[in-house]
Amino acid sequence: MDKQTTMPGRDERLLTDLEACDYLRIRNRQLYAWRMQGVIPFIRIGRSVRYRKRDLDATLDRMTIGGSQPSAL
């Protein structure tokens, strides 16, 4: 298999803990806590844990406070 972990028939790459931390700019301890609290969805493949980038993005969207909605004038 390619160096990147991919699912057959999908273009989306699964991220490792290290890659997810880098993408979210958080420490591994925070990622672990969010995973245990059910904040971030994850995929378990054997003993490995992987994350979909779209799930991380959706989690960030849910955590966003305020809004970028343009105000009606």
N, C-alpha and C positions, 0 to 999 in steps of 0.2 A: 504494500500500500504506500501511497504517497506520504511524504513527511507530514503533511496536513491531515488531520483526522476528518474524513468526509463520510457522509451517508450516501449509499448508492442512489442515483436518480435525483440527488439534491445538490445545489450549488453551494449551500450554506455550510460553512466550516464550523466544527464544534471547537470551543475554546477550552483549554486546560485551566486549572486554578490560577497559574501564573499569568496566562494570557488574559483571563477575566479580570484579575487584579490590575493588570497594566491598563486594560481598556477602561475600567471604572475608576482608576487612580485611587485605589484603596489598598490597605494591607490585607494579607492573607487571613489574619485573625478576624477582620471585619467581614470578609467574604464568608468565612466559616460560620460566624454568628448569624449572618443573614440567611445562610442556607439552613441552619438548624432551626431558626425562627420561622421558616417558610416564606421569607420575604422574596428570595430569588429561586425560581424553578431551576432544577438541574436534572441531568441524566446520569444514571449510574450504569456503567458498562463494566461488569465484573467488579474489580476493586477501584476502578478509575471513575472520576467524576468529571463531567463535561457540561458546558453551558452553550446554549444557542445565543448568538449575538442579539437576535430579535427579542428574546426573552429578557435579556439585560436591558435593552432599550425600553421595552414595555415597563419594566420595573422602575427605571429612571423616570419615565413619564408619570407613573403613579405617585412617585415620591416628590414630584415637582410641586412647589408651593407658589401660589400666585398664578399668573397666567400671562401668556403672550398674546391673548386675544385682543385684537384692535378695538379700541373703544368707539362706540357709535357717537358721532357728533351731531 
